[in-house]
Amino acid sequence: MVSRNAGGNIRFAVRDILLLDTRFVIDELVILHHTDCGSTMFTNEWMRDTVKARVGETYWEEIDRIDWGANTDMAESVRGDLEWLRKNEVIRDELKSTARGFLFDIKTGKAEEIKLA
């Protein structure tokens, strides 16, 4: 099963992971981010301001609460996702302990495993 989202952020995929793991039992969890990701081309602040300019003030408070998933370092983003996953209390321990992270280089086609220190 592949679950994709903007920026590859695992926090945005938790619902799907829980649903599929509960229904089918997932054997392996791999976090895969890639180089030249669109999430490195904006900031959270820019997204907030841009979206606010499109909607009425009524929604600004909700927009301020959104984590837009902007990244500056994709390898660090993979590490952050692995750290967040290991601390998550709703995902099965077996799944958390075997999860692996990779950074896929879109120019070379190679994936580098990213490990926690």
N, C-alpha and C positions, 0 to 999 in steps of 0.2 A: 504494500500500500504506500502510495506517495501522497503526502499532504503538502501542498504548496501555499505560500502566502508572501505578500510583499515583504522583502527584507529577510525572509526565512526565519523569523523570530518564533521560537518555540512557545512563547507565552500565548501567541495567537492561535496555536495549533492544539493547545491542551484539550479543548472540548472534543475535537476529533480523535485525539489519542485515547482519551478516556472512553469515549463511545465505542471505538473499534476494539480496544483492549478488553472492555467488558463483554462485548458481544462475540468476538472471535479469538481473543487472547493473542496479543502481539508477541512474537518471539524476540524481536530485535528492534532497537530504535537507533536510527542514524540521523544525525543533524548534519545537513549539507548546505553550506553557503557557497557563493561563487564570487570570483573577482569581477570587477567592473559592475557591481550591483547598483541598481537604481537607488537603493536606500542610502548610498553614499553621496548622492547628488542633491540632497536637500537637508535642511535642518528641521527639527521639531517645531522651532519657532516660526520658520518660514511657512510650514504647512498650516500651523494654527492661524497665522495672519491671512494666508491665502484663502483658506476655507471660510474664515470669519467674514472676509470681504464679499463672499458669495451668498451668505445667509443673513437673516435678521438677528438682531441682538438677543432675541429669545433663546437662541441655541449656543451662545458664546460660552456659557458655563460648562455645558456638556463638551464642547470642542476643547476647552482648556484641560479637561480630564483625560483626553485621549493621548495615549503614547503612540506616536506616529512611526516609531521604529527606525528613526534615522541612525545611520552608522557612519563611522569614520575609519574603522579598521575591521575588516571582515574576519580575520583570524581571531581577533579579540572578541568579536561578536559570537563566534562559535564557542569560545571559552566561557563567555558570559552565559550562554544558553546552557552549556553543560553544568556550570556551577548552579544556576537557577534550578535546573532539572533535579540535580542531586539533593537539593534542599526542599523540593516540592513534596508535600505530605499526602497528596491525593493520587499520585502515580505509584504503581507497585514498585517495591524495593528491588525486585529481581530485574525489572525493566530499567530502572534508574542505574543500577550498578553495572549493567552491561552496555549502556548507551555509549556510542562513539560519535566523535565529531570530525568533519572533514571540510577542507576548503578546496573547491574545484577551480582550477585555473582555466578560464575559458579560451585562452590563447594556446596553451600547450595541451589541453585535454587531460592533464594529470590532476589527481586529487591527493592532497597532503593531509595526513591525519593530524588533527590538532588535539593535544593532550593537556590535561590540567597539570599544573606544576606539582 
